[in-house]
């Protein structure tokens, strides 16, 4: 299952929106962070 949420990234005191995508797989008790935040 893939989920997408909106969050924020910070650069100094300036904030910008980022989209976070997460995929869960039944039976796997781990996670891996990949990619870079992209401005939207």
C-alpha positions as CSV (number, residue, x, y, z in Angstrom):
1,X,0.0,0.0,0.0
2,X,1.4,3.4,-0.9
3,X,0.4,6.5,1.0
4,X,1.2,10.2,0.2
5,X,1.2,13.0,2.7
6,X,2.2,16.7,2.6
7,X,4.7,17.9,5.1
8,X,7.2,20.8,5.4
9,X,10.9,21.1,4.9
10,X,13.0,23.8,6.6
11,X,15.9,25.8,5.2
12,X,17.0,28.2,7.8
13,X,13.9,29.9,9.0
14,X,12.1,29.5,5.7
15,X,9.7,26.6,5.2
16,X,8.5,24.9,2.0
17,X,6.0,22.1,1.3
18,X,7.2,18.6,0.4
19,X,5.3,15.5,-0.5
20,X,6.3,12.3,1.4
21,X,5.5,8.8,-0.2
22,X,5.5,5.7,2.0
23,X,5.0,2.1,1.0
24,X,4.3,-0.7,3.5
25,X,4.8,-4.4,2.9
26,X,3.3,-7.0,5.2
27,X,5.8,-9.1,7.0
28,X,8.8,-6.7,6.7
29,X,9.7,-4.9,10.0
30,X,12.0,-2.3,8.6
31,X,12.0,0.9,6.6
32,X,14.3,2.6,4.1
33,X,14.5,6.3,3.4
34,X,15.4,7.3,-0.2
35,X,15.2,10.3,-2.4
36,X,15.4,14.0,-1.7
37,X,12.7,16.5,-0.7
38,X,11.2,18.3,-3.7
39,X,9.6,21.7,-3.5
40,X,6.0,21.7,-4.6
